[in-house]
Amino acid sequence: MVNLNNSGNVIMTQAPNLDFVPNVEMPNAPNLVRPNTVRPNTVRPNTVRPNTVRQLRARAEFHARMANLEAKIKAEEKAREKAIKNAVKKAAEERAREKAIKNAAKKAEENARQEAVNRSKAEATAAKAAARAKREKSNRNIAAAKKAAENAKKAAENAKKAAENAEKAKKAAENAEKAKKAKKAAENAEKAKKAAENAKKAEKATENAEKAKKAKKAQANALVRIVNKKWSNIKSSTMTRNQKKKMGKKIYYTAAPKLHPNRGGNTQAFQVFSNAYDKFKAFVNRN
């Protein structure tokens, strides 16, 4: 028999021996399954802290800046490579043009020399034919002499033209060499101009750095004066010794990072500042 006590526990009275009973059926037994105890929706709202949000935003902005910087560097590198290729190509074309001009001049000179040889041969042939015609006085020899004289005249004209072309080619080669030298001189002048501009910029940068150094030193000295004034006010105040120490230490640790040499401060100003603080502490400890 199954019953429930006041605490809700199950009590079985007059229960049979269950050692050899494989299955036990309890009719009219109460439902002992616990009711659904699943709590209502307890999902927390978005608890991202503001500083975490700022960190995520700052991280995203940092990655975006890095991506833009990388893209800019790649674009500049690509443009530089393209400029180098164009410069190499242009230099190769310039060398090929110079070589062609030199070859043309050389070939024209060789043609002039060959035409001069042909002229000499034609004149010699004409003179020989004329001598034979005069000696033999035959129509055939006279015609040959006339033909040889015409050939000699044509050879002379060709030699003259070849000599003129050779002179033009030589002049063109000389002009090309002059142009090359002029270009080189212009490049050197441009380099000298850039070097002068860079020197001027460097001098200006040095002056600005010196001015910035002086301004920083003046700023540090002004800060030391302000701190000394505060310590003087604390000395003359009616605060207790502990209060004076606390206030003086607070002023020291506020100004020290701005004056320390490792933080970009001024060594001389920091030394004056430290000595003033030591004097302040000694005064407070005495009074």
Number of C-alpha atoms within 10 A of each C-alpha: 11 14 12 12 8 6 6 9 10 14 11 11 9 7 9 10 7 9 6 6 8 6 7 8 6 9 8 7 12 11 7 9 6 6 7 6 6 6 6 6 6 6 6 6 6 6 6 8 9 9 9 10 11 11 12 12 12 12 12 12 12 12 12 12 12 12 12 12 12 12 12 12 12 12 12 12 12 12 12 12 12 12 12 12 12 12 12 12 12 12 12 12 12 13 12 12 13 17 13 13 19 19 14 18 22 16 15 21 21 15 19 22 16 15 21 20 15 19 22 16 15 21 20 15 19 22 16 15 21 22 15 16 19 13 10 12 12 12 10 11 18 18 14 19 22 16 16 21 20 15 19 22 16 15 21 20 15 19 22 16 15 21 20 15 19 22 16 15 21 19 13 17 21 15 12 16 15 12 12 14 12 12 12 12 12 12 12 12 12 12 12 12 12 12 12 12 12 12 12 12 12 12 12 12 12 12 12 12 12 12 12 12 13 12 12 16 18 14 16 23 19 13 17 21 15 13 20 17 12 14 23 13 11 20 19 9 10 10 12 12 15 11 12 21 18 12 15 22 16 11 16 16 10 12 18 16 14 16 26 19 15 10 10 11 18 20 15 15 22 21 14 14 24 17 12 16 19 12 13 21 17 11 11 17 12 8 8
